[in-house]
């Protein structure tokens, strides 16, 4: 008797058809489903930020669709930081790089020309050259602008989620505006006043509240001796400063020593934030901390 039609057909197509049938049977037995495995999720867009506050803004706008790295946070110095070779390589491979610009040549010099320059968002490129100062992310106006720039860059690279990026930027702007307005009335008395700075330049923080900063000493407060502190105190009086600002990572004992030498309240400001400090681990919380510090200092200065 001749072979049945089914057996003859199976032998004609073996081993190709049989192998496929066996593979499908294995999948069905293992998963209980005839659906195809889902396609792998697209890789996240790489973003490098020179400082932690800008990294958090990037995470706020990009969400789970970005992989954000940063170099500097509280306890480190922006001007003297030297990235490692692996960090430089990550910088070169990044889809987007976010930098304050001023004092950060180790990042911006990598993108002096095209096409790399199109991947770089520099806060100091968003304002007049005469207004460019360090730590520009402390100016909420520029933080808002950086959020918009990030949303546009990410949208261009990931059109499918462009509405999500723009919506995130809108929320960020609203939240930041609400936060700044919350402190407007409490800090209105600082308008036109002089505020001294030791070590870091906090000019960007002064802009929304209309006070002027006076650089009292360029060196970090932790290296000032008694003679230098006396010199700073004299400059406070000469410039009619109402507050003195120093970095928040200054050891408490040193802050106490500085306060004892100054004729006005000493206020600690965090210009960099940190992922390890819950009260300052987002950009909004960082700015809230700084605004509260200014508010407390002004209350001490006025006795209210």
Secondary structure, 3 states (H helix, E strand, C coil): CCCCHHHHHHHHHCCHHHHHHHHHHHHHHHHCCCCCCCCCCCCCEEEEEEEHHHHHHHHHHHHHHEEEEEEECCCCCCCCCCCCHHHHHHHHHCCEEEECCCCCHHHHHHHCCCCHHHHEEEHHHHCCHHHCCCCHHHCHHHHHHHHHHHHHHHHHHCHHHHHHHHHHHHHHHHHHHHHHHHHHCCCHHHCCCEEEEECCCCHHHHHHHCCEEEEEECCCHHHCCHHHHHHHHHHHHHCCEEEEEEECCCCHHHHHHHHHHCCCEEEEECCCCCCCCHHHCCHHHHHHHHHHHHHHHHHHHHCC
